[in-house]
Amino acid sequence: MQPATTTGNALSRRTFLRGVGVTLALPFLDAMRPAFGADSAVDRPRRMVAIETNMGILPQFFFPEKAGRDYELTPYLEKLKEFRNDFTVFSGTSHPGVTGAHSAEKCFLTGTPHPERGGFRNWVSLDQYAAELVGNRTRYPSLVLAMSSEGGQTLSFTRSGAPISAERSPRKLFQKLFVQGRPEEVAANVEALKQGRSMLDFVGEQSRRLNRTLGKADQRRMDQYLTAVRDLEQRLESSESWEHKPKPKVDARPPEDIDDAKAFVQKTRLMFDVIKLALETDSSRLVSLFVDTTVIHNITHHGNRPEVLTELRGHEERQFEALGSFLTSLRDTKEEGQNLLDRTMVLYGTCMGSANSHSNVNLPALLAGGGFKHGQHLAFDQQNNYPLTNLFVSMLQRLGIGVDEFSTGKGTFRGLEMA
């Protein structure tokens, strides 16, 4: 292997790592320290579950006609009526520049514009951004999940834009969370983590050598890079310590997976059950869930045919019923005088405002729980949409992370206040 060298040409940020055969994502170093609010004194858990259904939601059955707190529940929101004061519904929002119809599904938590273009490179997803900063408080910094019949679909992306493989089996997720590995398995996991730390030691030594050949500005950038490497080392060390700790015990039995792709609502219910257990045991505080409804793709192109609309509405109503059951399970689980819903933001939405027309504007979305003042319909301009990514800024701040922008979101979400 030839050592990395510098020339009179500009130094690529990947030059060094190519030389040592390693690829690492670099976190934003000015955001590595969360700015905690009053809750932080006792580390009161704040959690987030982000859910995307990828084939749209019929807007006429979702969006209320009236804005404010006195809106009339629509057929889909009627399925959540007992939580009326626990969620906020949004209209007239979208991700600026996110186009491309179905291509937009990969941008639901990143907000990265123009996924349909050649050479598109995604950015870090909301959950992974949060995991970089607060994920080390739990055994699993985040849970990346999908209810899909095929692999590769995910809501979660690294800072370099690489997709994170999603767990698709509720049973395997249950085993990961609650089934203690045999001693030899634990030892193998610990050894793998140690190997990762050894690799970072090597990277650190190589970068220190390179640092001596750089100018002052590049040395400052390399110092920032080394800080990121040390942060990753600490996360690996934290993971190693968790391997030696027993996993929590739960009374629930492992779920039996459902193989029928058409039973996506039942499969989603199973995953919701395990997610609730993960939150209840504080195994993780950050969850993404991709709900693949491709099996009903044909009828989403309904052409306003009454019989097709009726069939599609039935599928989507059952999805909202499943969401309502999940919210009920969170509300009925107590934690230090509150309940899990009070401490868990549940984002539910879709990447298309209308699957029938492949529109990526006016996205149906709602936010439940998490300690906000809910019970309202926040309506924005249907033509000049308000950035949904601003909601992500508010959600990050609710987690105790001191940021003023995220992706295309340049401020907190207007009209949404913390409780």
C-alpha positions in Angstrom: 0.0 0.0 0.0 1.4 3.4 -1.0 1.3 6.1 1.7 -1.1 9.0 1.1 0.7 12.0 -0.1 -0.1 15.6 -0.9 0.7 17.5 -4.1 0.3 21.0 -5.3 -3.2 20.1 -6.3 -6.2 20.4 -4.0 -6.4 17.5 -1.5 -9.5 15.4 -1.8 -11.2 14.8 1.6 -11.1 11.0 0.7 -7.5 10.9 -0.4 -6.2 9.8 2.9 -8.8 7.3 3.7 -8.5 5.7 0.2 -4.8 5.3 1.1 -5.5 3.3 4.2 -8.5 1.5 2.7 -11.1 2.9 5.2 -14.3 4.9 4.7 -15.8 6.9 7.6 -18.6 9.4 7.7 -17.8 12.7 9.3 -20.4 14.2 11.7 -20.9 18.0 11.9 -18.4 18.8 14.6 -20.2 22.0 15.6 -23.3 20.0 16.5 -21.7 17.2 18.6 -22.8 18.6 21.9 -26.5 18.6 22.5 -27.9 21.7 24.3 -30.2 20.1 26.9 -33.2 21.8 28.3 -34.6 21.6 31.8 -35.3 17.9 31.4 -31.7 17.0 31.1 -30.9 17.3 34.8 -32.5 13.9 35.3 -32.0 12.7 31.7 -35.8 12.4 31.3 -36.1 10.2 28.3 -37.4 11.9 25.1 -38.1 9.6 22.2 -39.0 9.7 18.5 -40.7 7.2 16.2 -40.8 8.2 12.5 -43.1 6.3 10.1 -43.5 6.6 6.4 -46.1 4.8 4.2 -44.7 4.9 0.7 -47.8 4.8 -1.5 -49.4 8.1 -0.5 -52.6 8.7 1.5 -55.9 9.7 -0.1 -55.9 13.4 0.7 -59.7 13.9 0.7 -60.1 11.5 3.6 -57.2 12.9 5.6 -57.0 16.6 5.4 -59.6 18.6 7.5 -61.3 21.5 5.8 -61.0 24.0 8.7 -57.7 25.1 10.3 -57.1 25.6 14.0 -58.5 23.7 16.9 -62.2 23.4 15.9 -61.7 21.4 12.8 -64.0 18.5 12.0 -62.4 15.0 12.1 -62.0 13.5 8.6 -62.7 9.7 8.1 -59.0 8.8 8.6 -58.5 11.1 11.6 -61.8 9.7 13.1 -59.8 6.5 13.7 -57.6 8.5 16.1 -60.4 10.5 17.7 -59.5 9.6 21.2 -56.1 11.2 20.6 -57.5 14.4 19.1 -55.7 16.5 21.8 -52.6 14.4 21.4 -51.7 15.1 17.8 -51.3 17.9 15.3 -52.3 17.4 11.7 -50.5 19.4 8.9 -51.5 20.5 5.5 -49.8 22.6 2.8 -46.4 21.2 3.7 -43.7 19.4 1.7 -40.0 19.0 1.4 -38.6 21.9 -0.8 -37.2 20.6 -4.0 -38.0 16.9 -3.3 -39.5 15.7 -6.6 -39.5 12.5 -8.6 -42.7 10.8 -7.5 -41.8 7.4 -5.9 -38.1 8.4 -5.8 -39.0 10.8 -3.0 -39.6 7.9 -0.5 -35.9 7.8 0.3 -36.0 11.5 1.3 -38.8 11.5 3.8 -36.4 11.8 6.8 -33.6 13.6 4.9 -35.4 16.3 2.9 -32.6 16.1 0.3 -33.8 17.7 -3.0 -34.1 16.0 -6.4 -33.7 12.3 -5.7 -34.7 11.6 -9.4 -31.6 13.2 -10.8 -28.6 11.2 -11.9 -25.8 11.3 -9.4 -28.2 12.0 -6.5 -26.6 11.7 -3.1 -28.7 11.6 -0.1 -27.9 13.3 3.3 -28.2 12.1 6.8 -31.7 11.2 8.0 -33.4 12.8 11.0 -33.1 9.7 13.2 -29.4 9.2 12.4 -28.6 12.8 13.0 -30.2 12.5 16.4 -28.5 9.1 17.1 -25.1 10.8 16.6 -25.8 13.1 19.5 -28.0 11.3 21.9 -28.0 7.6 20.8 -25.3 6.5 23.2 -27.7 6.7 26.1 -29.3 3.4 25.1 -28.1 0.0 24.1 -29.1 0.6 20.5 -28.6 4.2 19.3 -31.4 3.7 16.8 -33.7 1.0 15.4 -34.0 1.0 11.6 -37.0 -1.0 10.6 -39.1 -1.8 7.5 -42.3 -3.6 6.8 -41.5 -4.7 3.3 -41.4 -7.8 1.2 -38.0 -7.1 -0.3 -34.7 -5.8 1.1 -33.1 -2.4 0.5 -36.0 -0.2 1.5 -35.2 2.1 4.4 -35.9 5.5 5.9 -32.4 5.9 7.5 -29.2 7.2 5.9 -25.7 7.9 7.2 -24.1 11.3 7.0 -22.4 10.2 3.7 -25.9 9.3 2.3 -25.5 5.6 2.5 -28.7 3.6 3.2 -28.9 1.7 6.5 -30.2 -1.8 6.2 -33.5 -2.2 7.9 -34.7 -5.1 10.0 -37.9 -6.5 8.5 -38.7 -9.3 10.9 -40.6 -8.4 14.1 -39.4 -11.8 15.5 -35.7 -11.1 14.8 -36.1 -7.6 16.3 -37.6 -9.1 19.4 -34.7 -11.5 19.7 -32.1 -8.8 19.1 -33.7 -6.7 21.9 -34.5 -9.3 24.5 -32.8 -12.6 23.9 -29.4 -12.9 25.6 -26.7 -14.3 23.4 -24.6 -17.3 24.5 -21.3 -16.4 26.1 -19.3 -17.3 23.0 -21.6 -15.0 20.9 -21.1 -12.1 23.3 -17.3 -12.7 23.2 -17.4 -12.6 19.4 -19.3 -9.4 19.4 -16.9 -7.8 21.8 -13.9 -8.9 19.7 -15.5 -7.4 16.6 -16.0 -4.1 18.4 -12.3 -4.2 19.5 -11.2 -4.7 15.9 -13.2 -1.6 15.0 -11.4 0.4 17.6 -8.1 -1.0 16.5 -8.9 0.2 13.0 -9.6 3.7 14.3 -6.3 3.7 16.2 -4.6 3.0 12.8 -6.6 5.8 11.1 -5.7 8.2 13.9 -2.0 7.5 13.6 -2.0 7.8 9.8 -3.9 11.1 10.0 -1.5 12.5 12.6 1.4 11.8 10.1 -0.5 13.5 7.3 -1.3 16.4 9.5 2.4 17.4 9.7 2.5 17.9 5.9 -0.6 20.2 5.7 -1.1 23.9 6.0 -2.7 25.6 9.0 -6.3 25.6 7.6 -6.0 21.9 6.6 -4.5 21.1 10.0 -7.6 22.6 11.6 -9.8 20.5 9.4 -7.8 17.4 10.3 -8.1 18.2 14.0 -11.9 18.3 13.5 -11.7 15.0 11.7 -9.7 13.4 14.6 -12.3 14.7 17.0 -14.9 12.8 14.9 -12.8 9.7 15.0 -12.5 9.9 18.8 -16.3 10.4 19.0 -16.8 7.1 17.0 -14.3 5.4 19.2 -16.3 6.4 22.3 -19.5 5.0 20.6 -17.7 1.7 19.9 -16.5 1.6 23.5 -20.1 2.3 24.7 -21.3 -0.6 22.5 -18.7 -2.9 24.0 -19.8 -2.1 27.5 -23.5 -2.8 26.6 -22.4 -6.3 25.4 -21.5 -7.2 28.9 -24.8 -6.0 30.4 -27.8 -8.3 30.5 -30.7 -7.5 28.1 -34.0 -6.5 29.7 -36.6 -9.2 30.3 -40.2 -8.8 29.1 -43.3 -10.9 29.7 -44.3 -10.8 26.0 -43.7 -13.8 23.8 -41.8 -13.4 20.5 -44.1 -12.6 17.6 -44.6 -14.9 14.7 -43.7 -13.3 11.4 -46.3 -13.0 8.7 -45.1 -13.9 5.2 -48.1 -12.7 3.2 -47.2 -9.4 1.6 -50.9 -8.4 1.4 -51.1 -8.5 5.2 -49.0 -5.4 5.5 -51.3 -3.9 8.2 -51.1 -7.0 10.4 -47.4 -7.1 9.9 -47.1 -3.4 10.9 -49.1 -4.1 14.0 -46.6 -6.8 15.0 -43.7 -4.3 14.5 -45.6 -1.7 16.5 -45.8 -4.2 19.4 -42.1 -4.7 19.5 -41.3 -1.0 19.1 -43.4 -0.3 22.1 -41.4 -2.9 24.1 -38.2 -1.3 22.9 -39.3 2.1 24.1 -40.7 0.8 27.4 -37.4 -0.9 28.3 -35.4 2.1 27.0 -33.5 -0.2 24.7 -33.6 2.6 22.1 -35.2 6.1 21.9 -35.0 6.6 18.1 -36.9 4.4 15.6 -37.6 4.7 11.9 -40.2 2.5 10.2 -40.7 2.2 6.5 -44.1 0.7 5.7 -44.1 -0.6 2.1 -47.6 -0.7 0.6 -46.5 -1.6 -2.9 -48.9 -4.4 -2.9 -51.7 -1.9 -3.3 -49.8 0.2 -5.9 -52.2 -0.6 -8.7 -55.2 0.8 -6.9 -53.4 3.9 -5.8 -53.8 4.9 -9.5 -57.5 4.9 -9.0 -58.5 7.4 -11.6 -61.3 8.5 -9.2 -63.2 5.3 -9.9 -65.6 4.8 -7.0 -65.1 1.1 -6.5 -61.3 1.5 -6.5 -61.4 4.4 -4.1 -63.6 2.4 -1.7 -61.1 -0.5 -1.8 -58.1 1.8 -1.2 -59.9 3.7 1.5 -60.5 0.5 3.4 -56.7 -0.4 3.3 -55.8 3.1 4.5 -58.4 3.2 7.3 -56.9 -0.1 8.6 -53.5 1.6 8.6 -54.8 4.4 10.8 -56.5 1.9 13.1 -53.1 0.2 13.5 -51.6 3.6 14.3 -54.3 4.3 16.8 -53.6 1.0 18.6 -49.9 1.9 18.7 -50.7 5.3 20.3 -53.0 3.5 22.8 -50.2 1.2 23.8 -47.9 4.1 24.4 -50.5 6.1 26.3 -51.2 3.1 28.6 -47.6 2.5 29.5 -46.6 4.6 32.5 -43.1 6.0 33.2 -42.3 8.2 36.2 -45.7 9.8 36.5 -46.1 10.3 32.7 -46.8 7.9 29.9 -44.7 6.9 26.9 -46.9 8.9 24.5 -46.1 12.1 26.4 -42.4 11.4 26.0 -42.5 9.9 22.4 -42.9 11.9 19.3 -44.7 9.8 16.6 -44.4 11.2 13.1 -46.7 9.6 10.5 -46.7 10.6 6.9 -46.0 9.8 3.3 -43.7 10.9 0.5 -46.6 11.7 -2.0 -49.4 14.1 -1.6 -51.3 12.1 -4.3 -50.2 8.7 -5.5 -52.7 8.9 -8.3 -50.9 11.9 -9.8 -47.4 11.2 -8.4 -47.4 14.5 -6.7 -44.8 15.3 -4.0 -46.5 18.4 -2.6 -49.1 18.9 0.2 -47.9 15.8 2.0 -50.3 14.2 4.4 -48.6 14.1 7.8 -49.3 14.3 11.5 -47.3 14.4 14.7 -48.5 12.8 17.9 -47.3 12.9 21.5 -43.8 14.0 22.5 -44.6 16.9 24.7 -46.1 19.4 22.3 -49.3 21.5 22.5 -51.4 19.5 20.1 -55.1 19.3 19.2 -54.9 21.5 16.1 -54.8 21.5 12.3 -51.9 23.7 11.1 -52.8 24.7 7.5 -50.3 26.3 5.1 -50.5 27.5 1.5 -51.5 24.7 -0.8 -49.6 26.2 -3.7 -46.5 27.6 -1.9 -45.9 24.9 0.6 -44.3 25.4 4.0 -41.1 23.3 4.6 -41.9 20.0 6.5 -38.2 19.9 7.3 -38.9 22.8 9.8 -40.8 20.2 11.8 -37.6 18.2 12.0 -35.8 21.1 13.6 -38.6 21.3 16.3 -38.3 17.6 16.8 -34.6 17.7 17.3 -34.9 20.5 19.8 -37.5 18.5 21.7 -34.9 15.7 22.0 -32.7 18.3 23.6 -30.4 18.9 20.6 -29.5 22.5 20.1 -29.9 23.1 16.4 -31.5 25.9 14.4 -31.7 24.1 11.1 -31.8 20.7 9.5 -31.6 19.9 5.8 -33.8 22.5 4.0 -35.4 23.4 7.3 -34.1 26.8 8.5 -36.1 27.2 11.7 -38.6 25.6 14.0 -42.1 24.7 12.7 -44.5 27.7 12.9 -47.5 27.2 15.2 -46.1 24.1 17.0 -45.2 24.8 20.6 -43.7 22.7 23.3 -46.0 21.8 26.2 
